Amino acid sequence: MPWTRANYPVSLKNFMAPVRNKAIEIANALLNEGMPEERAIPIATARAEEWATNRNMKIRKTKAA
């Protein structure tokens, strides 16, 4: 199932929007190549985190105390 900015895996809910959107983009590309969802999500998450780190971007939302 392709994901959107409004409909994405729960595992991406704590990511900043640009990182989450990049993960969605990567995951959808992996799905289009025939990769199963259970593998596409963690791979896309790792690649999106790397993408953000390389750009000195904040990755996750700050937890409220």
PDBQT receptor file of N, H, CA, C and O in Angstrom, charges set to zero:
ATOM      1  N   MET A   1       0.840  -1.176   0.000  1.00  0.00    +0.000 N 
ATOM      2  CA  MET A   1       0.000   0.000   0.000  1.00  0.00    +0.000 C 
ATOM      3  C   MET A   1       0.891   1.246   0.000  1.00  0.00    +0.000 C 
ATOM      4  O   MET A   1       1.725   1.392   0.893  1.00  0.00    +0.000 OA
ATOM      5  N   PRO A   2       0.742   2.121  -0.947  1.00  0.00    +0.000 N 
ATOM      6  CA  PRO A   2       1.535   3.350  -0.933  1.00  0.00    +0.000 C 
ATOM      7  C   PRO A   2       1.079   4.275   0.198  1.00  0.00    +0.000 C 
ATOM      8  O   PRO A   2      -0.105   4.341   0.529  1.00  0.00    +0.000 OA
ATOM      9  N   TRP A   3       2.043   4.982   0.779  1.00  0.00    +0.000 N 
ATOM     10  H   TRP A   3       3.005   4.928   0.511  1.00  0.00    +0.000 HD
ATOM     11  CA  TRP A   3       1.749   5.881   1.885  1.00  0.00    +0.000 C 
ATOM     12  C   TRP A   3       1.727   7.322   1.411  1.00  0.00    +0.000 C 
ATOM     13  O   TRP A   3       2.273   7.664   0.361  1.00  0.00    +0.000 OA
ATOM     14  N   THR A   4       1.083   8.154   2.211  1.00  0.00    +0.000 N 
ATOM     15  H   THR A   4       0.640   7.876   3.064  1.00  0.00    +0.000 HD
ATOM     16  CA  THR A   4       0.988   9.579   1.921  1.00  0.00    +0.000 C 
ATOM     17  C   THR A   4       1.367  10.360   3.173  1.00  0.00    +0.000 C 
ATOM     18  O   THR A   4       1.633   9.773   4.222  1.00  0.00    +0.000 OA
ATOM     19  N   ARG A   5       1.391  11.684   3.059  1.00  0.00    +0.000 N 
ATOM     20  H   ARG A   5       1.176  12.161   2.207  1.00  0.00    +0.000 HD
ATOM     21  CA  ARG A   5       1.697  12.520   4.221  1.00  0.00    +0.000 C 
ATOM     22  C   ARG A   5       0.630  12.391   5.299  1.00  0.00    +0.000 C 
ATOM     23  O   ARG A   5       0.908  12.616   6.477  1.00  0.00    +0.000 OA
ATOM     24  N   ALA A   6      -0.577  12.035   4.909  1.00  0.00    +0.000 N 
ATOM     25  H   ALA A   6      -0.803  11.853   3.952  1.00  0.00    +0.000 HD
ATOM     26  CA  ALA A   6      -1.668  11.893   5.866  1.00  0.00    +0.000 C 
ATOM     27  C   ALA A   6      -1.849  10.449   6.335  1.00  0.00    +0.000 C 
ATOM     28  O   ALA A   6      -2.447  10.216   7.385  1.00  0.00    +0.000 OA
ATOM     29  N   ASN A   7      -1.347   9.488   5.579  1.00  0.00    +0.000 N 
ATOM     30  H   ASN A   7      -0.861   9.677   4.726  1.00  0.00    +0.000 HD
ATOM     31  CA  ASN A   7      -1.516   8.073   5.889  1.00  0.00    +0.000 C 
ATOM     32  C   ASN A   7      -0.153   7.391   5.784  1.00  0.00    +0.000 C 
ATOM     33  O   ASN A   7       0.306   7.055   4.692  1.00  0.00    +0.000 OA
ATOM     34  N   TYR A   8       0.480   7.194   6.930  1.00  0.00    +0.000 N 
ATOM     35  H   TYR A   8       0.107   7.467   7.817  1.00  0.00    +0.000 HD
ATOM     36  CA  TYR A   8       1.823   6.628   6.951  1.00  0.00    +0.000 C 
ATOM     37  C   TYR A   8       1.931   5.640   8.104  1.00  0.00    +0.000 C 
ATOM     38  O   TYR A   8       1.069   5.621   8.982  1.00  0.00    +0.000 OA
ATOM     39  N   PRO A   9       2.980   4.818   8.114  1.00  0.00    +0.000 N 
ATOM     40  CA  PRO A   9       3.143   3.839   9.193  1.00  0.00    +0.000 C 
ATOM     41  C   PRO A   9       3.272   4.528  10.561  1.00  0.00    +0.000 C 
ATOM     42  O   PRO A   9       3.870   5.598  10.674  1.00  0.00    +0.000 OA
ATOM     43  N   VAL A  10       2.710   3.907  11.577  1.00  0.00    +0.000 N 
ATOM     44  H   VAL A  10       2.224   3.038  11.485  1.00  0.00    +0.000 HD
ATOM     45  CA  VAL A  10       2.745   4.435  12.932  1.00  0.00    +0.000 C 
ATOM     46  C   VAL A  10       4.183   4.655  13.399  1.00  0.00    +0.000 C 
ATOM     47  O   VAL A  10       4.441   5.559  14.194  1.00  0.00    +0.000 OA
ATOM     48  N   SER A  11       5.099   3.857  12.926  1.00  0.00    +0.000 N 
ATOM     49  H   SER A  11       4.889   3.122  12.280  1.00  0.00    +0.000 HD
ATOM     50  CA  SER A  11       6.500   3.969  13.345  1.00  0.00    +0.000 C 
ATOM     51  C   SER A  11       7.127   5.305  12.949  1.00  0.00    +0.000 C 
ATOM     52  O   SER A  11       8.193   5.657  13.455  1.00  0.00    +0.000 OA
ATOM     53  N   LEU A  12       6.494   6.041  12.067  1.00  0.00    +0.000 N 
ATOM     54  H   LEU A  12       5.628   5.756  11.655  1.00  0.00    +0.000 HD
ATOM     55  CA  LEU A  12       7.033   7.336  11.628  1.00  0.00    +0.000 C 
ATOM     56  C   LEU A  12       6.401   8.528  12.345  1.00  0.00    +0.000 C 
ATOM     57  O   LEU A  12       6.743   9.672  12.044  1.00  0.00    +0.000 OA
ATOM     58  N   LYS A  13       5.492   8.289  13.281  1.00  0.00    +0.000 N 
ATOM     59  H   LYS A  13       5.215   7.360  13.526  1.00  0.00    +0.000 HD
ATOM     60  CA  LYS A  13       4.735   9.387  13.891  1.00  0.00    +0.000 C 
ATOM     61  C   LYS A  13       5.590  10.370  14.685  1.00  0.00    +0.000 C 
ATOM     62  O   LYS A  13       5.216  11.538  14.788  1.00  0.00    +0.000 OA
ATOM     63  N   ASN A  14       6.712   9.950  15.245  1.00  0.00    +0.000 N 
ATOM     64  H   ASN A  14       7.015   9.001  15.162  1.00  0.00    +0.000 HD
ATOM     65  CA  ASN A  14       7.541  10.846  16.056  1.00  0.00    +0.000 C 
ATOM     66  C   ASN A  14       8.654  11.528  15.275  1.00  0.00    +0.000 C 
ATOM     67  O   ASN A  14       9.496  12.212  15.857  1.00  0.00    +0.000 OA
ATOM     68  N   PHE A  15       8.659  11.345  13.974  1.00  0.00    +0.000 N 
ATOM     69  H   PHE A  15       7.975  10.789  13.502  1.00  0.00    +0.000 HD
ATOM     70  CA  PHE A  15       9.668  11.986  13.146  1.00  0.00    +0.000 C 
ATOM     71  C   PHE A  15       9.226  13.387  12.764  1.00  0.00    +0.000 C 
ATOM     72  O   PHE A  15       8.032  13.657  12.636  1.00  0.00    +0.000 OA
ATOM     73  N   MET A  16      10.186  14.273  12.582  1.00  0.00    +0.000 N 
ATOM     74  H   MET A  16      11.156  14.055  12.686  1.00  0.00    +0.000 HD
ATOM     75  CA  MET A  16       9.886  15.604  12.063  1.00  0.00    +0.000 C 
ATOM     76  C   MET A  16       9.326  15.422  10.646  1.00  0.00    +0.000 C 
ATOM     77  O   MET A  16       9.685  14.473   9.949  1.00  0.00    +0.000 OA
ATOM     78  N   ALA A  17       8.456  16.327  10.232  1.00  0.00    +0.000 N 
ATOM     79  H   ALA A  17       8.165  17.098  10.798  1.00  0.00    +0.000 HD
ATOM     80  CA  ALA A  17       7.768  16.192   8.947  1.00  0.00    +0.000 C 
ATOM     81  C   ALA A  17       8.703  15.976   7.753  1.00  0.00    +0.000 C 
ATOM     82  O   ALA A  17       8.434  15.086   6.947  1.00  0.00    +0.000 OA
ATOM     83  N   PRO A  18       9.793  16.747   7.599  1.00  0.00    +0.000 N 
ATOM     84  CA  PRO A  18      10.647  16.513   6.425  1.00  0.00    +0.000 C 
ATOM     85  C   PRO A  18      11.272  15.110   6.406  1.00  0.00    +0.000 C 
ATOM     86  O   PRO A  18      11.417  14.504   5.344  1.00  0.00    +0.000 OA
ATOM     87  N   VAL A  19      11.636  14.608   7.579  1.00  0.00    +0.000 N 
ATOM     88  H   VAL A  19      11.518  15.100   8.441  1.00  0.00    +0.000 HD
ATOM     89  CA  VAL A  19      12.238  13.274   7.663  1.00  0.00    +0.000 C 
ATOM     90  C   VAL A  19      11.183  12.213   7.397  1.00  0.00    +0.000 C 
ATOM     91  O   VAL A  19      11.440  11.244   6.684  1.00  0.00    +0.000 OA
ATOM     92  N   ARG A  20      10.000  12.391   7.967  1.00  0.00    +0.000 N 
ATOM     93  H   ARG A  20       9.792  13.178   8.547  1.00  0.00    +0.000 HD
ATOM     94  CA  ARG A  20       8.894  11.457   7.735  1.00  0.00    +0.000 C 
ATOM     95  C   ARG A  20       8.522  11.436   6.251  1.00  0.00    +0.000 C 
ATOM     96  O   ARG A  20       8.289  10.369   5.682  1.00  0.00    +0.000 OA
ATOM     97  N   ASN A  21       8.465  12.612   5.630  1.00  0.00    +0.000 N 
ATOM     98  H   ASN A  21       8.654  13.478   6.093  1.00  0.00    +0.000 HD
ATOM     99  CA  ASN A  21       8.116  12.677   4.205  1.00  0.00    +0.000 C 
ATOM    100  C   ASN A  21       9.167  11.987   3.348  1.00  0.00    +0.000 C 
ATOM    101  O   ASN A  21       8.828  11.331   2.363  1.00  0.00    +0.000 OA
ATOM    102  N   LYS A  22      10.443  12.126   3.712  1.00  0.00    +0.000 N 
ATOM    103  H   LYS A  22      10.718  12.658   4.512  1.00  0.00    +0.000 HD
ATOM    104  CA  LYS A  22      11.509  11.453   2.969  1.00  0.00    +0.000 C 
ATOM    105  C   LYS A  22      11.385   9.942   3.151  1.00  0.00    +0.000 C 
ATOM    106  O   LYS A  22      11.574   9.191   2.194  1.00  0.00    +0.000 OA
ATOM    107  N   ALA A  23      11.073   9.487   4.355  1.00  0.00    +0.000 N 
ATOM    108  H   ALA A  23      10.920  10.097   5.133  1.00  0.00    +0.000 HD
ATOM    109  CA  ALA A  23      10.890   8.051   4.603  1.00  0.00    +0.000 C 
ATOM    110  C   ALA A  23       9.720   7.509   3.792  1.00  0.00    +0.000 C 
ATOM    111  O   ALA A  23       9.797   6.409   3.245  1.00  0.00    +0.000 OA
ATOM    112  N   ILE A  24       8.645   8.274   3.714  1.00  0.00    +0.000 N 
ATOM    113  H   ILE A  24       8.583   9.168   4.159  1.00  0.00    +0.000 HD
ATOM    114  CA  ILE A  24       7.483   7.869   2.915  1.00  0.00    +0.000 C 
ATOM    115  C   ILE A  24       7.881   7.748   1.446  1.00  0.00    +0.000 C 
ATOM    116  O   ILE A  24       7.537   6.774   0.777  1.00  0.00    +0.000 OA
ATOM    117  N   GLU A  25       8.603   8.740   0.959  1.00  0.00    +0.000 N 
ATOM    118  H   GLU A  25       8.883   9.531   1.502  1.00  0.00    +0.000 HD
ATOM    119  CA  GLU A  25       9.069   8.730  -0.434  1.00  0.00    +0.000 C 
ATOM    120  C   GLU A  25       9.937   7.498  -0.714  1.00  0.00    +0.000 C 
ATOM    121  O   GLU A  25       9.752   6.819  -1.724  1.00  0.00    +0.000 OA
ATOM    122  N   ILE A  26      10.864   7.220   0.170  1.00  0.00    +0.000 N 
ATOM    123  H   ILE A  26      11.014   7.771   0.991  1.00  0.00    +0.000 HD
ATOM    124  CA  ILE A  26      11.766   6.074  -0.007  1.00  0.00    +0.000 C 
ATOM    125  C   ILE A  26      10.987   4.766   0.088  1.00  0.00    +0.000 C 
ATOM    126  O   ILE A  26      11.181   3.870  -0.733  1.00  0.00    +0.000 OA
ATOM    127  N   ALA A  27      10.112   4.650   1.079  1.00  0.00    +0.000 N 
ATOM    128  H   ALA A  27       9.954   5.378   1.747  1.00  0.00    +0.000 HD
ATOM    129  CA  ALA A  27       9.329   3.422   1.254  1.00  0.00    +0.000 C 
ATOM    130  C   ALA A  27       8.458   3.148   0.030  1.00  0.00    +0.000 C 
ATOM    131  O   ALA A  27       8.369   2.008  -0.425  1.00  0.00    +0.000 OA
ATOM    132  N   ASN A  28       7.822   4.175  -0.498  1.00  0.00    +0.000 N 
ATOM    133  H   ASN A  28       7.894   5.101  -0.128  1.00  0.00    +0.000 HD
ATOM    134  CA  ASN A  28       6.991   3.988  -1.691  1.00  0.00    +0.000 C 
ATOM    135  C   ASN A  28       7.839   3.539  -2.887  1.00  0.00    +0.000 C 
ATOM    136  O   ASN A  28       7.400   2.705  -3.679  1.00  0.00    +0.000 OA
ATOM    137  N   ALA A  29       9.034   4.081  -3.017  1.00  0.00    +0.000 N 
ATOM    138  H   ALA A  29       9.390   4.758  -2.373  1.00  0.00    +0.000 HD
ATOM    139  CA  ALA A  29       9.922   3.659  -4.109  1.00  0.00    +0.000 C 
ATOM    140  C   ALA A  29      10.308   2.193  -3.942  1.00  0.00    +0.000 C 
ATOM    141  O   ALA A  29      10.341   1.439  -4.914  1.00  0.00    +0.000 OA
ATOM    142  N   LEU A  30      10.599   1.795  -2.713  1.00  0.00    +0.000 N 
ATOM    143  H   LEU A  30      10.573   2.408  -1.923  1.00  0.00    +0.000 HD
ATOM    144  CA  LEU A  30      10.951   0.388  -2.458  1.00  0.00    +0.000 C 
ATOM    145  C   LEU A  30       9.772  -0.533  -2.755  1.00  0.00    +0.000 C 
ATOM    146  O   LEU A  30       9.955  -1.612  -3.318  1.00  0.00    +0.000 OA
ATOM    147  N   LEU A  31       8.569  -0.116  -2.381  1.00  0.00    +0.000 N 
ATOM    148  H   LEU A  31       8.420   0.760  -1.923  1.00  0.00    +0.000 HD
ATOM    149  CA  LEU A  31       7.377  -0.916  -2.673  1.00  0.00    +0.000 C 
ATOM    150  C   LEU A  31       7.177  -1.057  -4.181  1.00  0.00    +0.000 C 
ATOM    151  O   LEU A  31       6.814  -2.128  -4.667  1.00  0.00    +0.000 OA
ATOM    152  N   ASN A  32       7.416   0.029  -4.916  1.00  0.00    +0.000 N 
ATOM    153  H   ASN A  32       7.711   0.899  -4.521  1.00  0.00    +0.000 HD
ATOM    154  CA  ASN A  32       7.282  -0.015  -6.377  1.00  0.00    +0.000 C 
ATOM    155  C   ASN A  32       8.272  -0.973  -7.016  1.00  0.00    +0.000 C 
ATOM    156  O   ASN A  32       8.024  -1.508  -8.096  1.00  0.00    +0.000 OA
ATOM    157  N   GLU A  33       9.408  -1.188  -6.335  1.00  0.00    +0.000 N 
ATOM    158  H   GLU A  33       9.610  -0.754  -5.457  1.00  0.00    +0.000 HD
ATOM    159  CA  GLU A  33      10.413  -2.131  -6.829  1.00  0.00    +0.000 C 
ATOM    160  C   GLU A  33      10.107  -3.566  -6.409  1.00  0.00    +0.000 C 
ATOM    161  O   GLU A  33      10.848  -4.489  -6.749  1.00  0.00    +0.000 OA
ATOM    162  N   GLY A  34       9.009  -3.753  -5.664  1.00  0.00    +0.000 N 
ATOM    163  H   GLY A  34       8.407  -3.004  -5.388  1.00  0.00    +0.000 HD
ATOM    164  CA  GLY A  34       8.590  -5.095  -5.288  1.00  0.00    +0.000 C 
ATOM    165  C   GLY A  34       9.004  -5.538  -3.898  1.00  0.00    +0.000 C 
ATOM    166  O   GLY A  34       8.813  -6.703  -3.550  1.00  0.00    +0.000 OA
ATOM    167  N   MET A  35       9.556  -4.660  -3.105  1.00  0.00    +0.000 N 
ATOM    168  H   MET A  35       9.711  -3.713  -3.388  1.00  0.00    +0.000 HD
ATOM    169  CA  MET A  35       9.966  -5.024  -1.756  1.00  0.00    +0.000 C 
ATOM    170  C   MET A  35       8.734  -5.115  -0.851  1.00  0.00    +0.000 C 
ATOM    171  O   MET A  35       7.834  -4.283  -0.953  1.00  0.00    +0.000 OA
ATOM    172  N   PRO A  36       8.685  -6.109   0.026  1.00  0.00    +0.000 N 
ATOM    173  CA  PRO A  36       7.542  -6.223   0.944  1.00  0.00    +0.000 C 
ATOM    174  C   PRO A  36       7.548  -5.096   1.981  1.00  0.00    +0.000 C 
ATOM    175  O   PRO A  36       8.604  -4.573   2.337  1.00  0.00    +0.000 OA
ATOM    176  N   GLU A  37       6.354  -4.730   2.461  1.00  0.00    +0.000 N 
ATOM    177  H   GLU A  37       5.496  -5.155   2.172  1.00  0.00    +0.000 HD
ATOM    178  CA  GLU A  37       6.201  -3.645   3.431  1.00  0.00    +0.000 C 
ATOM    179  C   GLU A  37       7.069  -3.844   4.660  1.00  0.00    +0.000 C 
ATOM    180  O   GLU A  37       7.697  -2.898   5.136  1.00  0.00    +0.000 OA
ATOM    181  N   GLU A  38       7.112  -5.065   5.180  1.00  0.00    +0.000 N 
ATOM    182  H   GLU A  38       6.601  -5.834   4.794  1.00  0.00    +0.000 HD
ATOM    183  CA  GLU A  38       7.838  -5.312   6.422  1.00  0.00    +0.000 C 
ATOM    184  C   GLU A  38       9.339  -5.066   6.295  1.00  0.00    +0.000 C 
ATOM    185  O   GLU A  38      10.021  -4.901   7.306  1.00  0.00    +0.000 OA
ATOM    186  N   ARG A  39       9.855  -5.040   5.091  1.00  0.00    +0.000 N 
ATOM    187  H   ARG A  39       9.301  -5.173   4.269  1.00  0.00    +0.000 HD
ATOM    188  CA  ARG A  39      11.266  -4.690   4.872  1.00  0.00    +0.000 C 
ATOM    189  C   ARG A  39      11.420  -3.241   4.435  1.00  0.00    +0.000 C 
ATOM    190  O   ARG A  39      12.402  -2.588   4.787  1.00  0.00    +0.000 OA
ATOM    191  N   ALA A  40      10.455  -2.732   3.669  1.00  0.00    +0.000 N 
ATOM    192  H   ALA A  40       9.657  -3.263   3.384  1.00  0.00    +0.000 HD
ATOM    193  CA  ALA A  40      10.547  -1.373   3.142  1.00  0.00    +0.000 C 
ATOM    194  C   ALA A  40      10.537  -0.321   4.244  1.00  0.00    +0.000 C 
ATOM    195  O   ALA A  40      11.267   0.666   4.157  1.00  0.00    +0.000 OA
ATOM    196  N   ILE A  41       9.728  -0.514   5.270  1.00  0.00    +0.000 N 
ATOM    197  H   ILE A  41       9.135  -1.316   5.340  1.00  0.00    +0.000 HD
ATOM    198  CA  ILE A  41       9.606   0.489   6.330  1.00  0.00    +0.000 C 
ATOM    199  C   ILE A  41      10.916   0.691   7.088  1.00  0.00    +0.000 C 
ATOM    200  O   ILE A  41      11.372   1.829   7.198  1.00  0.00    +0.000 OA
ATOM    201  N   PRO A  42      11.546  -0.374   7.618  1.00  0.00    +0.000 N 
ATOM    202  CA  PRO A  42      12.794  -0.125   8.353  1.00  0.00    +0.000 C 
ATOM    203  C   PRO A  42      13.933   0.398   7.469  1.00  0.00    +0.000 C 
ATOM    204  O   PRO A  42      14.744   1.208   7.918  1.00  0.00    +0.000 OA
ATOM    205  N   ILE A  43      13.993  -0.055   6.238  1.00  0.00    +0.000 N 
ATOM    206  H   ILE A  43      13.334  -0.713   5.874  1.00  0.00    +0.000 HD
ATOM    207  CA  ILE A  43      15.027   0.442   5.322  1.00  0.00    +0.000 C 
ATOM    208  C   ILE A  43      14.797   1.916   5.026  1.00  0.00    +0.000 C 
ATOM    209  O   ILE A  43      15.737   2.711   5.046  1.00  0.00    +0.000 OA
ATOM    210  N   ALA A  44      13.555   2.283   4.753  1.00  0.00    +0.000 N 
ATOM    211  H   ALA A  44      12.791   1.638   4.737  1.00  0.00    +0.000 HD
ATOM    212  CA  ALA A  44      13.232   3.680   4.458  1.00  0.00    +0.000 C 
ATOM    213  C   ALA A  44      13.500   4.568   5.669  1.00  0.00    +0.000 C 
ATOM    214  O   ALA A  44      13.981   5.691   5.525  1.00  0.00    +0.000 OA
ATOM    215  N   THR A  45      13.190   4.068   6.850  1.00  0.00    +0.000 N 
ATOM    216  H   THR A  45      12.799   3.155   6.966  1.00  0.00    +0.000 HD
ATOM    217  CA  THR A  45      13.439   4.830   8.073  1.00  0.00    +0.000 C 
ATOM    218  C   THR A  45      14.928   5.089   8.248  1.00  0.00    +0.000 C 
ATOM    219  O   THR A  45      15.334   6.218   8.521  1.00  0.00    +0.000 OA
ATOM    220  N   ALA A  46      15.730   4.068   8.097  1.00  0.00    +0.000 N 
ATOM    221  H   ALA A  46      15.400   3.151   7.875  1.00  0.00    +0.000 HD
ATOM    222  CA  ALA A  46      17.186   4.219   8.250  1.00  0.00    +0.000 C 
ATOM    223  C   ALA A  46      17.752   5.185   7.214  1.00  0.00    +0.000 C 
ATOM    224  O   ALA A  46      18.588   6.028   7.537  1.00  0.00    +0.000 OA
ATOM    225  N   ARG A  47      17.301   5.064   5.983  1.00  0.00    +0.000 N 
ATOM    226  H   ARG A  47      16.621   4.379   5.720  1.00  0.00    +0.000 HD
ATOM    227  CA  ARG A  47      17.807   5.953   4.929  1.00  0.00    +0.000 C 
ATOM    228  C   ARG A  47      17.365   7.398   5.152  1.00  0.00    +0.000 C 
ATOM    229  O   ARG A  47      18.128   8.325   4.879  1.00  0.00    +0.000 OA
ATOM    230  N   ALA A  48      16.154   7.596   5.639  1.00  0.00    +0.000 N 
ATOM    231  H   ALA A  48      15.535   6.843   5.860  1.00  0.00    +0.000 HD
ATOM    232  CA  ALA A  48      15.665   8.951   5.914  1.00  0.00    +0.000 C 
ATOM    233  C   ALA A  48      16.436   9.572   7.080  1.00  0.00    +0.000 C 
ATOM    234  O   ALA A  48      16.748  10.762   7.059  1.00  0.00    +0.000 OA
ATOM    235  N   GLU A  49      16.738   8.766   8.091  1.00  0.00    +0.000 N 
ATOM    236  H   GLU A  49      16.484   7.799   8.108  1.00  0.00    +0.000 HD
ATOM    237  CA  GLU A  49      17.541   9.269   9.212  1.00  0.00    +0.000 C 
ATOM    238  C   GLU A  49      18.930   9.674   8.728  1.00  0.00    +0.000 C 
ATOM    239  O   GLU A  49      19.456  10.714   9.126  1.00  0.00    +0.000 OA
ATOM    240  N   GLU A  50      19.513   8.853   7.875  1.00  0.00    +0.000 N 
ATOM    241  H   GLU A  50      19.086   8.008   7.552  1.00  0.00    +0.000 HD
ATOM    242  CA  GLU A  50      20.832   9.171   7.320  1.00  0.00    +0.000 C 
ATOM    243  C   GLU A  50      20.758  10.449   6.483  1.00  0.00    +0.000 C 
ATOM    244  O   GLU A  50      21.635  11.308   6.580  1.00  0.00    +0.000 OA
ATOM    245  N   TRP A  51      19.729  10.573   5.675  1.00  0.00    +0.000 N 
ATOM    246  H   TRP A  51      19.017   9.876   5.596  1.00  0.00    +0.000 HD
ATOM    247  CA  TRP A  51      19.514  11.759   4.851  1.00  0.00    +0.000 C 
ATOM    248  C   TRP A  51      19.461  13.015   5.723  1.00  0.00    +0.000 C 
ATOM    249  O   TRP A  51      20.093  14.024   5.411  1.00  0.00    +0.000 OA
ATOM    250  N   ALA A  52      18.698  12.942   6.821  1.00  0.00    +0.000 N 
ATOM    251  H   ALA A  52      18.185  12.122   7.074  1.00  0.00    +0.000 HD
ATOM    252  CA  ALA A  52      18.558  14.086   7.720  1.00  0.00    +0.000 C 
ATOM    253  C   ALA A  52      19.867  14.392   8.440  1.00  0.00    +0.000 C 
ATOM    254  O   ALA A  52      20.237  15.556   8.593  1.00  0.00    +0.000 OA
ATOM    255  N   THR A  53      20.554  13.368   8.874  1.00  0.00    +0.000 N 
ATOM    256  H   THR A  53      20.254  12.422   8.749  1.00  0.00    +0.000 HD
ATOM    257  CA  THR A  53      21.832  13.557   9.569  1.00  0.00    +0.000 C 
ATOM    258  C   THR A  53      22.837  14.249   8.663  1.00  0.00    +0.000 C 
ATOM    259  O   THR A  53      23.561  15.141   9.107  1.00  0.00    +0.000 OA
ATOM    260  N   ASN A  54      22.888  13.851   7.415  1.00  0.00    +0.000 N 
ATOM    261  H   ASN A  54      22.300  13.127   7.055  1.00  0.00    +0.000 HD
ATOM    262  CA  ASN A  54      23.812  14.458   6.459  1.00  0.00    +0.000 C 
ATOM    263  C   ASN A  54      23.491  15.928   6.197  1.00  0.00    +0.000 C 
ATOM    264  O   ASN A  54      24.334  16.668   5.689  1.00  0.00    +0.000 OA
ATOM    265  N   ARG A  55      22.287  16.347   6.538  1.00  0.00    +0.000 N 
ATOM    266  H   ARG A  55      21.603  15.747   6.951  1.00  0.00    +0.000 HD
ATOM    267  CA  ARG A  55      21.868  17.737   6.335  1.00  0.00    +0.000 C 
ATOM    268  C   ARG A  55      21.741  18.493   7.656  1.00  0.00    +0.000 C 
ATOM    269  O   ARG A  55      21.215  19.605   7.702  1.00  0.00    +0.000 OA
ATOM    270  N   ASN A  56      22.234  17.869   8.733  1.00  0.00    +0.000 N 
ATOM    271  H   ASN A  56      22.661  16.965   8.696  1.00  0.00    +0.000 HD
ATOM    272  CA  ASN A  56      22.161  18.463  10.078  1.00  0.00    +0.000 C 
ATOM    273  C   ASN A  56      20.742  18.867  10.453  1.00  0.00    +0.000 C 
ATOM    274  O   ASN A  56      20.515  19.928  11.035  1.00  0.00    +0.000 OA
ATOM    275  N   MET A  57      19.797  18.007  10.110  1.00  0.00    +0.000 N 
ATOM    276  H   MET A  57      19.982  17.145   9.638  1.00  0.00    +0.000 HD
ATOM    277  CA  MET A  57      18.388  18.269  10.409  1.00  0.00    +0.000 C 
ATOM    278  C   MET A  57      17.987  17.538  11.686  1.00  0.00    +0.000 C 
ATOM    279  O   MET A  57      18.544  16.492  12.019  1.00  0.00    +0.000 OA
ATOM    280  N   LYS A  58      17.024  18.096  12.386  1.00  0.00    +0.000 N 
ATOM    281  H   LYS A  58      16.571  18.946  12.116  1.00  0.00    +0.000 HD
ATOM    282  CA  LYS A  58      16.450  17.437  13.545  1.00  0.00    +0.000 C 
ATOM    283  C   LYS A  58      15.631  16.253  13.041  1.00  0.00    +0.000 C 
ATOM    284  O   LYS A  58      14.861  16.385  12.089  1.00  0.00    +0.000 OA
ATOM    285  N   ILE A  59      15.796  15.099  13.678  1.00  0.00    +0.000 N 
ATOM    286  H   ILE A  59      16.421  14.991  14.451  1.00  0.00    +0.000 HD
ATOM    287  CA  ILE A  59      15.149  13.881  13.185  1.00  0.00    +0.000 C 
ATOM    288  C   ILE A  59      13.811  13.607  13.867  1.00  0.00    +0.000 C 
ATOM    289  O   ILE A  59      12.808  13.347  13.203  1.00  0.00    +0.000 OA
ATOM    290  N   ARG A  60      13.807  13.668  15.189  1.00  0.00    +0.000 N 
ATOM    291  H   ARG A  60      14.622  13.880  15.728  1.00  0.00    +0.000 HD
ATOM    292  CA  ARG A  60      12.605  13.311  15.918  1.00  0.00    +0.000 C 
ATOM    293  C   ARG A  60      12.030  14.520  16.661  1.00  0.00    +0.000 C 
ATOM    294  O   ARG A  60      12.743  15.466  16.999  1.00  0.00    +0.000 OA
ATOM    295  N   LYS A  61      10.707  14.456  16.905  1.00  0.00    +0.000 N 
ATOM    296  H   LYS A  61      10.128  13.688  16.630  1.00  0.00    +0.000 HD
ATOM    297  CA  LYS A  61      10.037  15.480  17.694  1.00  0.00    +0.000 C 
ATOM    298  C   LYS A  61      10.528  15.377  19.135  1.00  0.00    +0.000 C 
ATOM    299  O   LYS A  61      10.865  14.289  19.603  1.00  0.00    +0.000 OA
ATOM    300  N   THR A  62      10.566  16.481  19.819  1.00  0.00    +0.000 N 
ATOM    301  H   THR A  62      10.292  17.364  19.439  1.00  0.00    +0.000 HD
ATOM    302  CA  THR A  62      10.960  16.502  21.220  1.00  0.00    +0.000 C 
ATOM    303  C   THR A  62       9.791  16.042  22.071  1.00  0.00    +0.000 C 
ATOM    304  O   THR A  62       8.654  16.467  21.866  1.00  0.00    +0.000 OA
ATOM    305  N   LYS A  63      10.078  15.173  23.025  1.00  0.00    +0.000 N 
ATOM    306  H   LYS A  63      11.002  14.828  23.192  1.00  0.00    +0.000 HD
ATOM    307  CA  LYS A  63       9.032  14.702  23.922  1.00  0.00    +0.000 C 
ATOM    308  C   LYS A  63       8.758  15.762  24.982  1.00  0.00    +0.000 C 
ATOM    309  O   LYS A  63       9.680  16.357  25.540  1.00  0.00    +0.000 OA
ATOM    310  N   ALA A  64       7.478  15.984  25.248  1.00  0.00    +0.000 N 
ATOM    311  H   ALA A  64       6.729  15.500  24.795  1.00  0.00    +0.000 HD
ATOM    312  CA  ALA A  64       7.086  16.934  26.288  1.00  0.00    +0.000 C 
ATOM    313  C   ALA A  64       7.241  16.261  27.651  1.00  0.00    +0.000 C 
ATOM    314  O   ALA A  64       6.893  15.091  27.816  1.00  0.00    +0.000 OA
ATOM    315  N   ALA A  65       7.756  16.995  28.610  1.00  0.00    +0.000 N 
ATOM    316  H   ALA A  65       8.038  17.945  28.476  1.00  0.00    +0.000 HD
ATOM    317  CA  ALA A  65       7.989  16.416  29.949  1.00  0.00    +0.000 C 
ATOM    318  C   ALA A  65       6.765  16.521  30.832  1.00  0.00    +0.000 C 
ATOM    319  O   ALA A  65       6.794  16.085  31.983  1.00  0.00    +0.000 OA
TER     320      ALA A  65
